Amino acid sequence: MKLSEVHGMHIYSDRAHFIGTIDDAIIDDKEGTVVGLVFGRKGGKAISIPYSGLMAIGDIVLVYSKKAEQAGV
């Protein structure tokens, strides 16, 4: 999937809470892989979700809630 295809997609948690809208991606320049998705900025810093926190990408982006992620789901 291209970044241009996910840019602007809405992000929801697995508990149906709206998280934000994808603004950018974080890429590991050595590996050339996506390591996270940026959905906002606060105090000049990017707010992101790690790639490992993604459940699915379709019409929306679905991410694990923090409680599920901490439990290792």
C-alpha positions as CSV (number, residue, x, y, z in Angstrom):
1,M,0.0,0.0,0.0
2,K,1.3,3.5,-0.8
3,L,1.4,6.3,1.7
4,S,-0.7,8.4,-0.6
5,E,-3.5,5.7,-0.2
6,V,-3.5,5.9,3.6
7,H,-2.9,9.6,4.1
8,G,-6.1,11.1,5.5
9,M,-7.5,7.8,6.6
10,H,-9.3,7.8,9.9
11,I,-7.8,5.8,12.8
12,Y,-10.1,3.9,15.2
13,S,-9.2,1.8,18.2
14,D,-10.5,-1.8,18.6
15,R,-13.0,-0.3,21.0
16,A,-14.5,2.0,18.3
17,H,-12.9,5.2,19.6
18,F,-11.8,7.7,17.0
19,I,-8.0,8.3,17.4
20,G,-7.2,10.7,14.5
21,T,-6.4,11.0,10.9
22,I,-3.1,9.8,9.3
23,D,-0.8,12.7,8.4
24,D,2.4,11.0,7.7
25,A,4.5,7.8,8.2
26,I,7.7,7.1,10.1
27,I,10.1,5.1,8.0
28,D,13.3,3.2,9.2
29,D,15.8,4.7,6.7
30,K,18.2,1.7,7.1
31,E,15.6,-1.0,6.5
32,G,13.2,1.0,4.3
33,T,10.2,-0.1,6.3
34,V,7.3,1.7,7.9
35,V,7.7,1.7,11.7
36,G,4.7,4.0,12.6
37,L,1.9,6.2,11.5
38,V,1.7,9.9,12.5
39,F,-1.7,11.3,13.3
40,G,-1.0,14.6,14.9
41,R,1.5,16.9,16.5
42,K,1.8,18.2,20.1
43,G,4.4,20.7,21.2
44,G,6.3,20.3,18.0
45,K,6.5,16.5,18.3
46,A,4.8,13.9,16.2
47,I,2.1,11.8,17.8
48,S,2.3,8.3,16.3
49,I,1.2,4.8,16.5
50,P,3.8,2.0,16.1
51,Y,3.3,-0.3,13.2
52,S,3.0,-3.2,15.6
53,G,-0.1,-1.5,17.1
54,L,-2.0,-1.8,13.8
55,M,-4.7,-4.5,13.5
56,A,-6.0,-3.8,10.0
57,I,-6.0,-1.2,7.2
58,G,-9.0,-1.1,4.9
59,D,-11.5,1.8,4.6
60,I,-10.2,2.9,8.0
61,V,-7.1,2.0,10.1
62,L,-7.9,-0.2,13.1
63,V,-5.4,-0.2,16.0
64,Y,-5.2,-2.1,19.2
65,S,-6.3,-0.3,22.3
66,K,-3.5,0.3,24.9
67,K,-4.9,-2.2,27.3
68,A,-4.9,-4.9,24.6
69,E,-1.4,-4.0,23.4
70,Q,0.0,-4.1,27.0
71,A,-1.6,-7.6,27.5
72,G,0.3,-8.8,24.4
73,V,-2.8,-9.3,22.2
